[in-house]
């Protein structure tokens, strides 16, 4: 992870109560953005690596304390705070079949949840489904000591929620793929309804292309009839366009549904950090 700090000249620490903070923790660092709620404009973007990556058995309390210390404005109150943890440990359940008390049991069916992780969930009414995910317990407890009203969001949440927001024609199907450093989340939507969502470890372009094509076929869709949109931390973007693009009707790198305005210096990063900027889609 590269270190990055872009703060618009309009950013005012003493106006934090009119700002929305989104922060995303990863095994090797964190990212945060600040939205001026009055203008619905992203006015700050900060990314910072940790001295060493965290493991599933590590205690996050020191990392949280350091993050708050390095960014003293984080100690202030915000209008709203969203926090997510980048992880492929998630599953989706239709709301009609979801029972909160069985959330961990449902996630255990598809993933091995580490002992020091807890299970949380987001109900996404726009698609009639619940996202169940795992997050380190020491991360949530340490952060909540400072910001007890924080809204936690599963990493796959924005990709799922936007299925109801993409501008689709009747019976039009989209494939939306968001890349993180080690894995990618692939969603398929038709008529603004979610048909599929899963994560795959990233190895190389050919392997990823195989999974994208195979998933479409398993769901009964022919890739050459579909549009695919990619964003996030895409490795070898030119290679993906040349290789993956051959199998789909239309291929593009895009920011998906655009939920905000952006200050000039931050706008060029909206595709890379789309997930971070759109955690609010899951409210």
Secondary structure, 3 states (H helix, E strand, C coil): CCCEEEECCCCCHHHHHHEEEEEEEECCEEEEEEEECCCCEEEEEEEEECCCCCCCCCCCHHHHHHHHHHCHHHHCCCCEEEEEECCCCEEEEEHHHCCHHHHHHHHHCCCCCCCCEEEEEEEEHHHCEEEEEEEEHHHHHHHHHHCCCCEECCCCHHHHHHHHCCCCCCCCEEEEEEECCCEEEEEEEECCEEEEEEEEECCCHHHHHHHHHHHHHHCCCCHHHCEEEEEECCCCHHHHHHHHHHHCCEEEECCCCCCCEECHHHHCCCCCCHHHHCHHHHC
